Amino acid sequence: MPASRTRHLCSMAAALALTLAGPASAACAATASASDAPGLREVLFVGNNWDGTADVIKSSGDFARIGRVDVVPDRAQRMAEINADPIRWIYFQAIRNSVGEGHDQFADDMYSTPDGRSVVVSRPSFADVVSIDLATGKVNWRFPVSGYRADHMVVSPDGTRVAVSASTANTVHVLDIETGRQLGSFATGDKPHENIFTRDGKYIWNMSIGDVNTALDDPVWDWTKGDRHITVVDATTFKQVKVIDMRQRLDAYGLKDFSDAVRPAVFSPDESKLYFQVSFFNGFLEYDVAADKITRMKTLPKNPATSADRTTWVNDSRHHGLSMNPAGTKLCVAGTMDDYATVVDRATLQEGPLVTASKPYWATVSGDGKDCVVSESGADQVTAIDFATGRKVTSVPVGDHPQRVRLGHVQDGWTGPAGG
């Protein structure tokens, strides 16, 4: 695992109210030094969800493209299986015509293996996770998830385990990243979405978002969206440790009309604060982990061109994408339906320039920690924004409908699979 990915994972974990055994900072330092293996190059993987590819670009600097991976090399076989099963065919079509906005979803999330030889990808429309050999482009292993759709993933700090949300089964599977063998699983709220490992790898936090595809988007109908909460489990036993119902915390803060569907989230470097987005809201909230309460709210500008009709917002999103610089002083927000991204000062919550972006769907941090990288799903490009100035650095073209962007490794000299 690249040292910079370890740095970001070590800064985006959550401190439980209980005491965590073992010096987490030492564990992270050990992982970082072990990850500085020769023969590897740090990169960014960009998942192009609608065309089933992952672009591999430089992790900093000019972010130029290095190569591209077909993450559905087995498409014909998978489609034959779906067409032969009426129930699977119905779900496949439902994904295409709901969350897929008329498109199939082939590349939701991805992480490379520690040796930089493979990339592991969750494929919503195929309801699976696959490992793709980066040298040959062939499938190493495939894990069908429970139910009919795979979603967000997270990799453990040591790079050996990957957790994936099975969104229609209210389940998270934890897999061995090298073999695809299931190590365990746990139950969640309705429609599990984001997953986060704690920095020492001992706990997993899962955020469930409920039914985001219905048209019952007025706050009065919020109760129809399902059971949404944060589930915290032991990453070894997969036993539930804690459940956080943000409905109660939002109500206590005076936000009774807010959705409690926690979307992208990021933790402060000292793990004392959680920053998170919720459905329909143009902004984010700050949650004090030890005090177990919401402490601040940031409302960001609305784009006057954005429709006020909440049913037109994709999958109940308003803003979807959140990251933090390594120092923990700046947040980067993807204003999805408002067509901009912006850097926010964490101390004052003052936003910087609104950088125009077309349906930005995710925000991550560059390998050198200097830039926020957002995926512009509406423009088929990724854009880097300087954390220090809040201004755009560059944009680079990628494939159709980029969503998740993750730091990873490839072998030195890699430019794409052979023949691909």
C-alpha positions in Angstrom: 0.0 0.0 0.0 1.4 3.5 -0.9 2.6 5.6 2.0 0.3 8.5 1.1 -2.8 6.2 1.0 -1.8 5.0 4.5 -1.5 8.6 5.6 -5.0 9.4 4.4 -6.5 6.2 5.9 -4.8 7.0 9.2 -6.5 10.4 9.2 -10.0 9.3 8.1 -10.9 7.0 10.9 -13.3 7.4 13.8 -12.5 7.2 17.5 -15.1 5.2 19.4 -16.4 6.4 22.7 -14.6 3.4 24.2 -10.9 2.9 24.5 -9.2 1.3 21.5 -6.4 -1.1 22.4 -2.9 -0.5 20.9 -1.1 2.5 19.7 -2.8 3.3 16.4 -0.2 5.9 15.4 2.6 3.3 15.7 0.6 0.8 13.7 0.1 3.4 10.9 3.8 4.3 11.0 4.7 0.6 10.7 2.3 0.2 7.7 3.7 3.3 6.0 7.3 2.2 6.2 6.4 -1.3 5.0 4.5 0.1 2.1 7.5 1.9 0.6 8.4 -1.1 -1.5 10.6 -0.7 -4.6 9.2 -1.2 -8.0 5.8 0.5 -7.3 4.3 3.7 -8.5 1.6 5.6 -6.7 -1.4 6.5 -8.9 -5.0 7.5 -8.8 -7.6 5.1 -10.0 -10.7 6.7 -11.5 -13.8 4.5 -11.9 -15.8 5.3 -15.0 -19.1 3.8 -13.9 -21.1 3.8 -17.1 -18.4 2.5 -19.5 -16.9 -0.1 -17.2 -13.3 1.1 -17.2 -10.9 2.6 -14.7 -8.5 5.3 -15.8 -5.1 5.3 -14.0 -3.7 8.8 -13.7 -0.7 10.4 -12.0 -1.4 10.9 -8.3 -0.2 14.5 -8.3 1.4 17.1 -10.6 -0.3 17.3 -13.9 -2.5 14.1 -13.2 -1.8 12.8 -16.7 -3.3 9.5 -17.7 -1.0 6.5 -17.5 -3.3 3.8 -18.7 -6.8 2.3 -18.7 -8.3 -1.0 -17.4 -11.4 -2.7 -18.7 -13.1 -3.8 -15.4 -15.8 -5.9 -17.2 -13.7 -8.2 -19.3 -16.2 -11.0 -18.5 -19.2 -8.9 -19.6 -20.5 -11.5 -22.1 -20.5 -14.2 -19.5 -22.2 -12.1 -16.8 -24.9 -10.9 -19.2 -25.6 -14.4 -20.3 -26.2 -15.3 -16.6 -28.4 -12.3 -16.1 -30.5 -12.9 -19.2 -31.1 -16.6 -18.1 -32.4 -15.5 -14.6 -35.7 -13.5 -14.7 -35.2 -12.1 -11.2 -31.6 -11.0 -11.8 -32.7 -9.5 -15.1 -35.4 -7.5 -13.4 -32.9 -6.1 -10.8 -30.4 -5.4 -13.6 -33.0 -3.3 -15.4 -34.0 -1.6 -12.2 -30.5 -0.5 -11.5 -30.1 0.8 -15.1 -33.4 2.8 -14.9 -33.0 4.1 -11.3 -29.6 4.8 -9.8 -28.0 4.3 -13.1 -29.9 7.2 -14.7 -30.6 5.0 -17.8 -27.1 3.5 -17.8 -25.5 0.3 -16.4 -23.2 0.7 -13.4 -20.0 -1.3 -13.9 -17.4 0.5 -11.8 -18.5 1.9 -8.5 -15.4 1.6 -6.3 -11.8 0.2 -6.5 -8.6 -0.4 -4.6 -5.3 -1.8 -5.7 -3.6 -4.7 -4.0 -0.5 -3.9 -1.9 1.9 -5.3 -4.6 0.3 -3.1 -7.3 -0.4 -6.1 -9.5 -4.2 -6.1 -9.3 -7.2 -3.8 -8.8 -10.3 -4.8 -6.9 -13.6 -3.4 -8.2 -17.2 -3.4 -7.0 -19.6 -3.7 -10.0 -23.2 -2.6 -9.0 -25.0 -4.0 -12.1 -23.2 -7.3 -11.8 -23.7 -7.5 -8.0 -20.1 -8.6 -7.5 -16.6 -7.7 -6.6 -13.7 -8.7 -8.9 -10.0 -8.6 -8.9 -8.4 -7.7 -12.2 -4.8 -8.5 -13.1 -3.2 -5.3 -14.1 -0.7 -7.0 -16.4 -3.1 -9.2 -18.3 -6.5 -7.5 -17.8 -8.0 -10.9 -16.8 -10.2 -11.7 -13.7 -8.2 -13.2 -10.8 -11.3 -13.9 -8.7 -14.9 -12.9 -8.4 -17.1 -12.6 -5.3 -20.9 -12.3 -5.9 -22.4 -10.2 -3.1 -25.6 -11.0 -1.3 -28.7 -9.6 -3.1 -28.5 -7.8 -6.4 -26.2 -4.8 -6.1 -22.6 -4.0 -4.9 -21.7 -0.5 -3.8 -19.0 1.5 -1.9 -15.9 -0.3 -0.6 -13.1 0.4 1.8 -9.7 -1.2 2.2 -8.1 -1.9 5.6 -5.0 0.2 6.6 -2.7 -2.8 6.0 -4.2 -3.3 2.6 -5.1 -7.0 3.2 -8.9 -6.7 3.5 -11.6 -5.0 1.5 -15.2 -4.3 2.8 -18.0 -3.9 0.3 -21.7 -2.8 0.8 -24.3 -5.2 -0.6 -27.0 -2.5 -0.9 -30.1 -4.6 -1.5 -29.2 -7.2 1.2 -28.4 -4.7 4.0 -25.1 -6.5 4.4 -21.4 -5.7 4.3 -18.9 -8.4 3.2 -15.3 -8.3 4.3 -13.0 -10.1 1.8 -9.3 -11.1 1.6 -8.0 -8.7 -1.0 -5.6 -11.3 -2.5 -8.0 -14.3 -2.8 -11.5 -12.9 -2.6 -12.3 -15.3 0.3 -15.0 -13.9 2.6 -13.6 -13.3 6.1 -16.9 -12.3 7.5 -20.0 -10.1 7.1 -22.3 -8.0 9.2 -25.8 -6.6 9.0 -26.5 -2.9 8.5 -29.4 -0.4 8.2 -31.3 -0.1 4.9 -29.1 0.3 1.8 -25.5 0.3 3.2 -23.3 2.8 1.4 -20.1 4.4 2.7 -17.6 2.3 4.8 -14.7 3.5 6.8 -12.0 1.4 8.7 -10.6 2.9 11.9 -6.9 3.8 11.6 -5.7 0.7 13.5 -7.9 -1.6 11.4 -9.9 -2.8 14.4 -13.3 -1.3 13.6 -15.5 -0.6 10.5 -18.0 2.1 10.3 -20.9 1.7 7.8 -23.4 4.4 6.8 -26.8 3.2 5.5 -28.7 5.7 3.3 -32.1 4.1 2.8 -34.3 4.2 -0.3 -32.9 7.1 -2.4 -34.8 6.1 -5.5 -38.3 6.9 -4.5 -40.1 10.2 -5.4 -41.3 10.7 -1.8 -38.6 13.4 -1.2 -40.6 16.0 0.8 -39.5 16.0 4.4 -42.9 14.9 5.5 -42.3 11.6 3.8 -38.8 11.1 5.2 -40.0 8.2 7.4 -40.6 6.2 4.2 -37.0 6.1 3.3 -36.2 3.3 5.7 -33.9 2.5 8.7 -30.8 4.7 8.3 -28.0 4.6 10.8 -24.3 4.2 11.3 -23.2 0.7 12.3 -19.9 0.2 14.0 -18.5 -3.4 14.1 -15.4 -5.2 15.3 -13.4 -5.8 12.2 -12.2 -9.2 13.5 -15.4 -10.7 15.0 -17.8 -8.6 12.9 -19.9 -8.2 16.0 -21.8 -4.9 16.4 -20.1 -2.5 18.8 -22.2 0.6 18.4 -25.2 2.1 16.5 -25.5 5.8 15.9 -28.9 7.1 14.8 -28.3 10.6 13.4 -32.1 11.2 13.5 -31.9 11.8 17.2 -28.7 13.9 16.9 -30.2 16.0 14.1 -33.4 16.6 16.1 -31.4 17.6 19.1 -29.6 20.2 17.0 -32.9 21.6 15.7 -32.8 19.9 12.3 -36.0 17.9 12.4 -36.6 18.4 8.6 -33.2 17.1 7.6 -32.6 13.7 6.2 -30.6 11.3 8.4 -29.1 9.5 5.4 -25.4 10.0 6.0 -23.6 10.2 2.7 -19.8 10.7 2.2 -18.0 11.3 5.5 -14.4 12.1 6.6 -12.8 12.2 10.1 -10.4 14.7 11.5 -6.8 13.6 11.9 -7.2 13.2 15.7 -10.4 11.3 15.1 -12.4 13.5 17.4 -14.7 14.9 14.7 -16.8 13.4 11.9 -17.8 15.6 9.0 -20.6 14.3 6.9 -23.1 15.1 4.2 -26.8 14.1 4.2 -29.4 13.7 1.5 -30.9 16.9 0.1 -28.6 19.3 1.9 -26.2 21.8 0.3 -23.5 21.6 3.0 -22.2 19.3 5.7 -22.3 18.8 9.5 -19.7 18.3 12.2 -20.2 15.5 14.8 -18.2 15.3 18.0 -17.5 11.6 18.5 -16.8 11.6 22.2 -19.7 13.9 23.1 -22.0 12.0 20.7 -23.6 15.1 19.3 -23.7 17.4 16.3 -21.7 20.5 17.0 -21.6 22.6 13.9 -23.4 22.9 10.5 -22.1 24.5 7.3 -24.6 25.6 4.7 -23.0 26.2 1.3 -24.3 28.4 -1.5 -27.1 27.2 -3.7 -26.7 27.4 -7.5 -29.7 29.5 -8.7 -29.8 27.3 -11.8 -30.4 24.1 -9.7 -34.1 23.1 -9.7 -35.9 23.4 -6.4 -37.7 20.2 -7.2 -36.0 17.6 -4.9 -37.3 14.7 -7.1 -34.9 15.9 -9.8 -31.8 15.5 -7.7 -29.9 12.3 -8.5 -30.4 9.6 -5.9 -31.5 12.2 -3.3 -28.1 13.9 -3.4 -27.5 17.6 -3.2 -23.9 17.5 -2.3 -22.0 14.2 -2.6 -18.2 14.1 -2.0 -16.1 15.2 0.9 -12.4 15.0 1.7 -9.9 16.6 4.1 -6.2 17.7 3.6 -3.6 15.7 5.6 -3.1 18.6 8.0 -6.8 18.6 8.8 -7.2 22.3 8.2 -9.2 22.3 5.0 -12.3 20.3 3.7 -13.1 19.9 0.1 -16.8 19.6 -0.9 -18.3 18.3 -4.1 -21.5 20.3 -4.7 -23.0 17.7 -7.0 -26.4 19.1 -8.0 -25.1 22.7 -7.7 -22.3 22.1 -10.2 -19.3 23.3 -8.2 -16.6 22.2 -5.7 -15.1 24.3 -3.0 -12.5 24.2 -0.3 -13.7 25.1 3.2 -11.5 26.3 6.1 -12.2 23.8 8.9 -11.7 26.3 11.8 -14.0 29.0 10.5 -16.1 27.0 8.0 -15.6 29.8 5.5 -15.8 28.5 1.9 -13.3 29.6 -0.8 -14.0 30.2 -4.4 -16.8 28.1 -6.0 -14.9 26.2 -8.7 -17.3 25.3 -11.5 -17.7 21.6 -12.0 -20.2 19.5 -13.9 -22.0 17.1 -11.4 -19.0 16.5 -9.2 -19.6 13.1 -7.6 -16.6 12.5 -5.4 -13.7 14.2 -3.7 -10.4 12.8 -2.7 -6.8 13.9 -1.9 -3.8 13.9 -4.2 -0.8 11.7 -3.5 1.2 14.7 -2.3 -1.7 16.0 -0.2 -1.7 19.4 -1.9 -4.8 19.1 -4.0 -8.4 18.0 -3.8 -9.3 15.8 -6.7 -13.0 15.8 -7.7 -14.7 13.6 -10.3 -16.9 15.6 -12.7 -19.4 12.9 -13.8 -21.2 15.3 -16.0 -18.1 16.3 -18.0 -16.1 13.0 -18.0 -13.1 14.6 -16.3 -11.4 14.9 -13.0 -10.4 18.3 -11.6 -7.7 19.2 -9.1 -8.2 22.1 -6.7 -5.4 23.6 -4.6 -6.2 23.2 -0.9 -4.1 26.3 -0.1 -5.8 28.7 -2.5 -9.1 27.0 -3.3 -8.5 27.5 -7.0 -8.5 25.1 -9.9 -5.2 23.5 -10.8 -6.1 21.4 -13.8 -8.6 19.1 -15.4 -7.9 15.8 -17.2 -10.3 13.8 -19.4 -11.4 10.3 -18.3 -14.1 7.9 -19.3 -17.9 7.9 -19.1 -19.3 9.1 -15.8 -16.4 9.0 -13.4 -17.4 8.5 -9.7 -15.0 7.1 -7.1 -11.3 8.2 -7.2 -8.9 6.2 -5.0 -5.1 6.3 -4.4 -3.4 3.1 -5.3 -0.3 1.4 -6.7 0.8 0.0 -10.1 4.1 -1.6 -11.0 6.8 0.7 -12.2 6.6 1.1 -16.0 3.0 0.0 -16.2 0.9 1.6 -19.0 -2.0 -0.7 -19.2 -2.8 -4.4 -19.5 -1.1 -6.3 -22.4 -3.2 -5.9 -25.5 -5.6 -3.5 -23.7 
